[in-house]
Amino acid sequence: SRYRNLALCGALSLSKFG
């Protein structure tokens, strides 16, 4: 679950920076 949370956070981060 932790990995999934990190993945979601990363996706949001990329979307923000993208």
LUMDOTI-256261 format. One record per residue: residue number from 0; residue in three letters; chain; x, y, z of N, C-alpha, C, CB in turn. Coordinates in steps of 0.1 Angstrom, whole numbers, plus 5000, padded with zeros to 4 digits. Atoms other than C-alpha are relative to their C-alpha. Glycine has a CB too. Layout:
BEGIN
[node NUM "ALA" "A" [X Y Z] [X Y Z] [X Y Z] [X Y Z]]
...
This chain:
BEGIN
[node 0 "SER" "A" [5008 4988 5000] [5000 5000 5000] [5009 5012 5000] [4990 5000 5012]]
[node 1 "ARG" "A" [4992 4989 5000] [5028 5023 5008] [5006 5004 4986] [5012 4997 5010]]
[node 2 "TYR" "A" [4994 4998 5013] [5044 5018 4974] [4989 5007 4991] [5004 4987 4994]]
[node 3 "ARG" "A" [5011 4994 5008] [5010 5026 4958] [4998 5015 5003] [4987 4992 5002]]
[node 4 "ASN" "A" [5002 4986 4996] [5007 5058 4978] [5011 5008 4994] [5000 5001 5016]]
[node 5 "LEU" "A" [4988 4993 5006] [5042 5068 4967] [4998 5002 4985] [5013 4993 5003]]
[node 6 "ALA" "A" [5002 4999 5015] [5033 5061 4931] [4990 5011 4997] [4995 4986 4994]]
[node 7 "LEU" "A" [5010 4990 5002] [5002 5082 4934] [5005 5014 5002] [4987 4998 5009]]
[node 8 "CYS" "A" [4994 4987 4997] [5021 5110 4950] [5010 5004 4988] [5008 4999 5013]]
[node 9 "GLY" "A" [4990 4998 5011] [5048 5107 4922] [4992 5005 4988] [5008 4988 4997]]
[node 10 "ALA" "A" [5008 4996 5012] [5021 5109 4895] [4995 5014 5002] [4988 4990 4999]]
[node 11 "LEU" "A" [5005 4986 4997] [5006 5140 4911] [5011 5010 4998] [4993 5001 5014]]
[node 12 "SER" "A" [4988 4992 5001] [5041 5155 4913] [5003 5003 4986] [5012 4994 5008]]
[node 13 "LEU" "A" [4997 4999 5014] [5048 5148 4877] [4990 5008 4993] [5001 4986 4993]]
[node 14 "SER" "A" [5010 4992 5006] [5015 5162 4867] [5001 5015 5003] [4986 4995 5004]]
[node 15 "LYS" "A" [4998 4986 4996] [5022 5194 4886] [5012 5006 4993] [5002 5000 5016]]
[node 16 "PHE" "A" [4988 4995 5006] [5057 5198 4872] [4998 5000 4985] [5012 4992 5003]]
[node 17 "GLY" "A" [5002 5002 5015] [5045 5186 4837] [4992 5012 4995] [4993 4987 4997]]
